[in-house]
Amino acid sequence: MKIIALESSAVTASVAVTEGETLLAQSFQHSGLTHSATLMPMVSDLLKNAGLTLEEMDVVAAAAGPGSFTGVRIGVAAAKGLAWPEDKPCAPCSTLESMAWQCAHMGGEVCAAMDARRNQIYCARFRAKNGELTRLSQDRALGLEELAEEVRASGRPHILVGDGAHLVQAALEAEGLPWVLTPPHLRYQTAWGVARCALRMARAGELVSAAAMAPSYHRLSQAERERNERLKAEP
């Protein structure tokens, strides 16, 4: 099974093609450039340089959230556009699970985290063993103090991954709790992690159509929150 995966949920952008659990090609950027200008050229160049075609792909996957509202929309829209002409199945992957796959080989408890602003992080906890993941929590937006209490209750050091890992590190340090920070090349979101998450979804029968693929933001956008506040304030 060949999977093409897109990751644009945060500051990095990447595209990968896998066959089963084997990485065939990956392109990664942490350049600060706009994902809307870089993602599709990365797809085209990656396929061309790897001698592959979109027609050969069996599944189209994207990081569907949580994450940057704009970045998630770009990735999901791009995946839908790639999948729609030939009605290819799609994998709307959890950004947090996708990050956790990057350290599934390490063993132990994993905390995948992204900065959600407003004194919160998007996070999910997993147990990694023998290269596989078991979920310990759902994806959610959570306060750092609440997460620290979960880590304390587990009684185990946590492997920290994601662009919010440094925030979790600081919170656990302040509480005297143990942690392991993944190195930079494993810490940031990558399309390989998205592809590995998509493979699990395919094996579990969780793929969807291009029409059904949608972002999962896990909370309202700032514009929606401000609109709701204005409506509440109206007489």
PyMOL commands that set and color helices and strands:
alter all, ss='L'
color gray80, all
select helices_A, chain A and resi 35-50+54-56+69-86+95-101+144-154+165-174+184-187+191-203+222-233
alter helices_A, ss='H'
color red, helices_A
select strands_A, chain A and resi 2-7+13-19+22-29+59-65+90-94+108-117+120-129+132-135+140-143+158-161+179-181
alter strands_A, ss='S'
color yellow, strands_A
deselect
rebuild
show_as cartoon
